């Protein structure tokens, strides 16, 4: 496989199926590589010299017509991170993926400084933001700042990832798999716990602006 292919990440502590009975003459499969983040040599390739068929500005403008919800993806401090606190970033590219098993997915840029920390932790919590929490989203969209300063949170019950106070819903997950997707990574999480208050309206993002649902 090309060097840009991201290895599947271990789902530490997740349920495993019993080993099948050996088949005469079968060859044992190669062992699965261990958990790791994307290496510097696995970043997205440089842009081609020729102009792309679809200009990035046009792509962004057209896709901006699709309204989405807004989340903050968080993870606890990973092993070997010293005094550094938990990790988190604002994310609108989140979606449910599977009912059986329960899987969700989010997309993150290969250049993200937060993703390697989530990968090391191996777990994350998706905090679904509600109307009026756009300031919270902006706080987690910045780079290089203490994103959790003044933000109340408690450990999520399944993984210990930060569960932000007053969010209308949350989904606690273990990293299940990671796939490449151009200049982004497609992260799949296996849900281990979740909850919702059922109150309030969602925070929406449309054409670069925050909004809310109206009946």
matplotlib code that plots the C-alpha trace (Angstrom):
import matplotlib.pyplot as plt

x = [0.0, 1.1, 2.7, -0.3, -2.6, -3.4, -3.3, -6.4, -6.2, -6.7, -10.0, -8.6, -10.9, -13.6, -15.5, -13.8, -15.3, -14.2, -11.4, -12.8, -11.8, -8.6, -8.9, -6.6, -4.0, -5.0, -2.3, -2.3, -3.0, -0.4, -0.7, -2.5, -0.1, -0.4, -2.0, -0.2, -0.9, -0.2, 3.5, 5.0, 5.8, 2.1, 0.8, -1.4, 0.7, 1.6, -1.0, -0.5, 1.1, -2.0, -5.1, -7.7, -10.9, -12.8, -11.4, -11.2, -13.0, -15.9, -16.0, -16.2, -18.9, -21.1, -20.8, -21.5, -25.1, -25.4, -26.4, -24.9, -24.9, -21.9, -19.9, -16.8, -14.8, -12.8, -10.3, -8.5, -4.9, -3.0, -0.1, 3.3, 1.8, 3.2, 1.3, -0.7, -4.5, -7.2, -7.6, -10.5, -11.6, -14.7, -16.1, -19.1, -18.2, -19.8, -22.4, -23.9, -22.6, -24.0, -26.6, -25.2, -22.5, -23.1, -20.6, -20.2, -17.7, -16.1, -13.5, -10.4, -7.7, -4.4, -2.7, -4.7, -2.5, -5.3, -5.8, -2.5, -3.5, -6.9, -5.2, -2.8, -5.7, -7.6, -11.0, -13.1, -16.4, -18.6, -20.3, -23.3, -23.7, -27.0, -28.4, -26.5, -23.3, -21.6, -19.0, -18.1, -17.6, -15.3, -13.3, -12.5, -11.9, -8.7, -5.2, -2.6, -4.8, -6.0, -9.4, -10.7, -10.0, -13.2, -15.1, -16.9, -16.8, -16.9, -15.4, -17.7, -18.7, -17.3, -13.9, -13.2, -13.2, -14.3, -18.1, -18.9, -21.6, -25.0, -24.6, -27.9, -26.3, -23.1, -21.6, -18.7, -16.5, -13.4, -11.5, -12.5, -10.8, -9.2, -9.3, -7.8, -9.9, -7.8, -6.5, -8.6, -8.9, -12.1, -12.3, -14.8, -15.7, -17.5, -20.1, -19.7, -22.1, -24.3, -27.0, -29.3, -31.4, -34.0, -34.2, -33.3, -32.7, -29.5, -26.7, -26.5, -23.8, -24.6, -22.6, -20.0, -22.5, -24.1, -27.9, -30.7, -33.7, -37.1, -40.5]
y = [0.0, 3.6, 5.4, 7.7, 4.9, 5.3, 2.1, 1.0, 2.1, -0.2, 0.1, -0.4, -2.3, -2.8, -6.1, -8.7, -11.7, -15.2, -16.6, -18.9, -22.5, -23.2, -24.2, -26.9, -25.5, -21.9, -19.2, -17.0, -13.3, -10.7, -9.0, -5.6, -2.7, -0.8, 2.6, 5.6, 9.1, 10.2, 10.7, 13.7, 11.6, 10.7, 14.2, 15.0, 15.4, 18.8, 20.5, 19.7, 22.2, 22.4, 24.1, 21.7, 21.1, 22.6, 25.6, 25.4, 28.7, 27.5, 24.2, 25.9, 28.4, 25.8, 23.3, 26.1, 25.9, 22.7, 23.5, 21.3, 20.9, 21.9, 19.8, 19.9, 16.7, 16.2, 13.7, 13.2, 13.9, 11.0, 9.1, 10.9, 14.3, 15.6, 18.6, 19.2, 19.3, 17.6, 18.1, 19.4, 21.1, 22.4, 20.1, 20.4, 17.3, 14.8, 12.1, 8.8, 5.9, 2.5, 1.2, -2.3, -1.9, 1.7, 3.8, 7.5, 9.4, 12.8, 14.3, 16.2, 17.9, 16.1, 19.4, 19.4, 19.7, 18.2, 15.0, 13.3, 13.9, 12.3, 9.4, 8.8, 8.9, 6.4, 7.8, 10.9, 12.5, 14.3, 17.3, 18.4, 22.2, 23.9, 27.3, 30.1, 28.1, 29.7, 31.4, 27.9, 26.7, 29.7, 29.0, 25.5, 26.7, 28.6, 27.1, 27.4, 28.6, 27.0, 25.9, 24.6, 27.8, 28.6, 25.8, 23.5, 19.8, 16.4, 13.0, 11.1, 7.8, 5.5, 7.0, 9.9, 12.4, 15.9, 16.1, 19.8, 21.2, 22.2, 20.5, 19.1, 15.8, 13.8, 10.6, 8.9, 6.7, 4.7, 5.1, 2.2, 3.0, 5.8, 6.2, 8.7, 11.2, 13.6, 16.4, 15.0, 11.9, 10.0, 8.9, 6.2, 5.8, 3.0, 4.4, 3.2, 5.7, 8.6, 10.8, 13.8, 16.3, 16.6, 20.3, 23.4, 24.0, 22.9, 25.3, 25.4, 26.5, 27.8, 29.9, 30.7, 31.9, 30.4, 30.2, 28.3, 26.2, 27.9, 26.2]
z = [0.0, -0.5, 2.4, 2.6, 3.7, 7.4, 9.5, 11.3, 14.9, 17.8, 19.6, 23.1, 25.3, 22.7, 22.5, 20.3, 18.6, 19.5, 17.3, 14.5, 14.4, 12.4, 8.8, 7.6, 5.2, 5.9, 6.2, 9.3, 8.5, 9.1, 12.5, 12.5, 13.1, 16.4, 17.2, 15.9, 14.4, 10.9, 10.2, 8.5, 5.4, 5.2, 4.7, 1.7, -1.5, -2.8, -5.1, -8.8, -11.0, -13.2, -12.1, -10.6, -12.5, -9.5, -7.9, -4.1, -3.7, -5.9, -4.0, -0.7, -1.9, -3.3, -0.4, 2.0, 0.9, 2.9, 6.4, 9.1, 12.9, 14.9, 17.4, 19.6, 19.6, 22.8, 24.1, 27.5, 28.0, 26.3, 27.7, 27.6, 27.2, 30.5, 31.9, 28.7, 29.3, 27.3, 23.5, 21.5, 18.3, 16.6, 14.0, 11.6, 9.5, 11.9, 11.1, 12.3, 10.3, 11.5, 13.9, 14.2, 15.4, 16.6, 14.7, 14.1, 11.9, 11.7, 9.3, 10.4, 8.3, 8.0, 9.1, 12.4, 15.5, 17.7, 15.7, 16.7, 20.4, 19.9, 18.1, 21.0, 23.4, 21.2, 22.4, 21.9, 22.9, 20.4, 22.1, 20.0, 20.4, 20.8, 19.7, 21.6, 22.0, 19.0, 21.3, 22.6, 19.1, 18.3, 21.4, 20.1, 16.5, 17.5, 17.4, 20.0, 22.8, 26.0, 24.6, 27.9, 29.9, 31.7, 30.1, 32.6, 31.8, 33.4, 32.3, 29.9, 31.5, 28.9, 28.0, 30.4, 27.5, 28.4, 28.3, 28.1, 30.4, 29.0, 25.6, 24.3, 23.3, 23.5, 22.0, 23.8, 21.5, 21.0, 17.8, 15.6, 12.2, 10.2, 6.4, 4.1, 2.2, 0.2, 2.5, 5.4, 7.5, 8.0, 11.6, 12.6, 16.3, 18.1, 20.5, 24.1, 25.8, 24.7, 26.0, 25.3, 27.2, 24.5, 25.2, 23.1, 19.4, 17.5, 16.6, 12.8, 10.4, 6.9, 4.4, 7.0, 9.6, 12.7, 12.9, 14.6, 13.6, 13.5, 13.2]

ax = plt.figure().add_subplot(projection="3d")
ax.plot(x, y, z, "-o")
ax.set_aspect("equal")
plt.show()
